[in-house]
């Protein structure tokens, strides 16, 4: 368990995904992976911690900048969000992890079930 916590701390210190939307709704996604790479983290604690940090950062920004809720993961939690992104990536290996997370965010925003 200490190794997982240490890996999470290191991953949080090293990751820095970000996005900024211009006046036309265009934005750049920084530091994303293919869905195949994202799902390979299921068996690697350090990579899993990096994915968790990426996802936590995405939803922290969503919580901060998207009006309507204080916590967009309040009904599902971060663990279920991670599992949902693994499932979306498994179903759509041609996507990037950012595509899967955006899909998850849209489902949460629309009040839809994650696995349907």
N, C-alpha and C positions, 0 to 999 in steps of 0.2 A: 504494500500500500504506500509506503514511503516513496518508492520509486515512481509510482503513478503521480503522486502529489508533486514530487520534484520535476517530473517530466512536464506536468501542467504548468508549473511556474516558469520553467525554461521556455516552453512553447509560448506562453503569454508574453514573455519578454522579447521573443524573437519575431512574433507574427505582427503584421501591421496592415491587414487588408483594409481598404477604404474605397469609398465611391463618392462622387460629387455629380449632381445633376445640373446640367446647364439649362438655359431658358427654353431649349427645344426638347427637353426631356432625355437628352443623350447623356451617357455617363460611361466611365471606364471602370472596370473591375480589376483590382490589383491582386496579384498573388492567388489565383485560383488554380485548381487542379482538374484533370479529367475525372469523370465519374469512376472510371476504372481505378485510378490512383486513389481517389477518395475512399472507395470501398476496400482497398488493400489495407487500410488502417485498422480494419476490424481485428486483425491479428497482431498489431504492433502498438504497444502502449504509448510510445513517444509520438507516433503519427496520429494515433487516436486523440491524444491530448492536443495536438496541433489542430485537428479538425474541430474538437470541442471549443478551443479558443476562437477559431474562425467563426463558428456558428454563434458563440456567445457574443462576439464583437458585432456581428451582423444584427442580432436581435437587440443588443444594447443600443445601437444606433437607431433601430426601428422604434424602440421604446422612447428614445429621446426626441426624435424628429417627426414621428407620425402621430398626429393627434388621434384621440379616441380611446386609448387605453394606456394604463401605466405599465403593464407588462403583457406583451403579446403572447407570451408562453405560459401565462398563468393557469390555463386549463390543461396543458399538456406537459409542461416541464421540459427542461433541456434534454433529458435522457430520451424522451419520446421524440423530440425534434431530431436528435441524432439518428435514431432508428428510422424515422421517416425519410431522412435524406439518404440513408443507406438503401432503403427500398426504392425510392425514386431513381437513384443511380443504377440500381440493379435492373430496373425496368427499362431504363433509357441510357445505356452505356455510351451513346454518342453525345450526351450532355456533358457540361462541365459541372463541377460541384456548385458553382454560383447559380447555374440554371436550376438545380435541384433545390437550393435554398430559397431562391426567388419563388419557385413553385410552392414550396412550403409556406412562405410568408403570405402569398396570395390566398392560399387555402385558409390560413388563420384569419386573415383580414376579412375574407368572405364568410367566415363562420362555418366552413365545411369540415367534414371529417378528414383526418390526415391520410387514411389508408384507403380512400375510395376514389 
